[in-house]
Amino acid sequence: MDTELKKESLIVFSDISILDVKALLKIHSSPFIVMKNHLGILGILDEGFFLKQMDFDGHNQEIMAYLNTSFVVVENLDKLSEEDMSIYDFVIQHSDNQYRCYPIHEVREMLLKKKMKSLLSLNESLNEELEVTRKKVKELTQILHSSYDEIFVTDANGDTLFVSEACKKLTGLPPEAFINKNIKELVEKGLIVNSVTLKTMKTKAIHSAEQTYPHGLIQHSEADF
């Protein structure tokens, strides 16, 4: 898990006395892991739960009476499911022969921080990709505008997406006069005559023709689909 590892948890064995537990709590922060042997975890000794049970039961109970047994053992915290985090109070991470004990609320915070970090990283990557794309679009647009011939681009519905600067010398109008206009509207207004775009939209085939503009200028036009 991409986060700062918690310090290895203190392990005590089930034959520890209540007095020894109280002494340990003065010098070590809980929770402790209580084991029967090196292969069996009996439960978690948390100071709050321990003191609460002592007030309720007195000091004469066995150590098992003061343990929280609501825990799950995992190798990787990322493997925890939402169900695990809803039913257990503690998570014990066991890896590389080490045990680390986390209250479930700490695990939730850690996972949330990791998710936020991942989203911020993704956002940064997307912004970088967007900036690269913007530069490429700008470069391509400059190339298209530098063409002597007019470049006229529409989508499949005939809506004008791009018109190069060359349209000024052919029509006397800037590209803005055509962009976001439908080719049918431009034909109806007489700005475009003998539209090969309309023919291509109708037949789904490539067409070419000489395009006459209101100023009397003629340009060879071709439309693809």
N, C-alpha and C positions, 0 to 999 in steps of 0.2 A: 504494500500500500504506500502510495507516495505521500507520506506524512511523517512527522517526527515520531520515532518510536518511543513508547513509554518505557520508563526504567523497569528492569526485570522485577517481577513481584516477589515478595518475601514468601517463602514456603515454610510452613510449620507442620508438624505431624500430630496425629490425633491423640497422642498420649500427653500432649502439653497440658499443664494445669491452668486453671482460670487465673491464678495469681501471676503466672508467667505471661499470659495473654495481656493482662492489665499492664504489666511492666513493659511489654513490647509496644503497646499502643502509646506509651509516653515518649518513645524514641523513634518509632517508625510510623509512617502514615499508612492507613489501611487503604484498600482491602488486602488481606492475606489470603493465600491459597492453603487450604488444609488438606493434607494427603494422608491416606492410611499407609501407603508405601510409595515407592517411586513410580508405581504404575497406576495408582488409583486416586483420583481426586474426589474428596468427600464433599467439599463445599467451599464457600467463600466466607471469610470472617471479616465483616464490615463493622467499623467502630459504632456507627449509629445503631445498627441492628443489634449488635452485641450489648450495648448499654441499655437499650430498650428491653431486651429479653431479661437482662439481669434485674432490672426494676420490677419486672413482671414475675419472674420465677425465683429470684433470689440468687445465691452464689453456690448452690449445692448441685447444680446440674452438670452432666457430662458436657464436653466441648461440642458434641453434635447438636445440643439444644440451642446453641448460639450461632449455628451456621445457616447461611442462605444457600439453598440447594438449587435455586433457579438460575442455572448457568448453562452455557453451551461452549464446547471447545472446538476451535477452528484453527487451521494453519494460516489462512489468509483472511483478513477482515472483509475483503471484497466479496468473499464467498457467502457472507451472511445474507439471508433472505429477509424480506419485509416481515414474514411470519416470525422468524427468529427474533427480530428486534421488538416484536409486539408481545412475545410471551416470556422472554427471559429478562432477568434483572442485570446479569453480568455476562461478559464474553471473556473467555480465556483464550489467548492466542498462544499456541504451542508450536514453535518452530526453532530449528537449530538448537534443540535441547534446552530451550529457554521458555519460561512461562511469563506472560504479561496479562494482567487482569484489568479489564476496563468496565466501569459501570456503563450500562446501555446508553445513557444520555450522552456520554463522552463519545461513544462510537457514532451515534447519530450526528453529532457536531463534526466529527472528523470526516465522515462520508459526505456531509453537506459542503464542507470546505473544499474537499477534493472535487466535488461536482461543480462548484462555483469556479474553481481554478481551471477545470477542463473547459467550461463554457467560455471563460474569459480568453483562454488560449485559442479556442475555436473561433471566437469573434475576431481576435487579432489576425488569425490566419485568413479569415474571409475578407477582412479589410485590406490585407496585403494583396490578395488575389484580385479584389475589386480595383485596387489602384493600378495593378498591372494591366487589367482589362481596359481601364479607362485610357491608359497611355496608348495601348494598341489601337483602340477605337479612334483616338485623336490622330494618330499617325495615319491610319487608313483613310480617315475623313480628309486629311490634308492631301493625300495622294489622289483621292477621287476628285477633290475640288481643283486640283492642278491640271486635270485632263482638259484638252481643248474641246472635245466633244461633250455634249450634255449627257449626264448619267442620271436616269430617272428610275427609282425603285419603288415598287408597290408590294403589298402583301397579296395573298390569294383572293381577298375580297375587293381589291382595287384601291385600297386606301394608300395614299402616298406616304412613304416612309422617309425617303431621301431624294433630294434633287441637288445636283452639283451647281457650283457658281456659274458654270458655262451657260446656264439658262438665261442669265441676264442679257447676254449679247444676242440670244436667239428670240427671246420673248419680250425683252425690256422689263421683265418683272424679276424680283428676287426669289430665291428658293422658298422663302416663307409664304409666298402667294400660292404655292402648290402643296406644301407639306401639310399632312393631316386632312387633305381634301380627297374625296373619292374621284377616281378617274372619270366616272359617269358625270359627276358635277362639273368637272373641268371641260369635258366635251360639250355639255349643255351650254356652258358659258362661252364656248367658242375659243377657249384658250388652247385646246388641243384638237386637231383635225385628223381624221383617219387613224384612230388610235389602234396600234398593234396590241396594246395591253388588253383591250376589250376582246379582240379576236382570240388572243391566247387564253383568256379566262373562259371563253365560250367553247373553244375546240380542244383545249388542253394540249395544244401543239405549238411549236416555235413559229413565230411569224416575223417578217421584216417588211419594211415599206419606207418610202420617203415621206417624212413628216413635214407638213407645211405649217408655219406659224403665222399669226396675224400680221407680223411685220414683213412677211413675204420671204423670209429666210427658209431654207430647206435643209433638213438633216436626215440622214439615213437612220431609221430606228429599227430596233430588233427587240422582241420580247420572248422570254423563256418562262417556263412554269416550274 
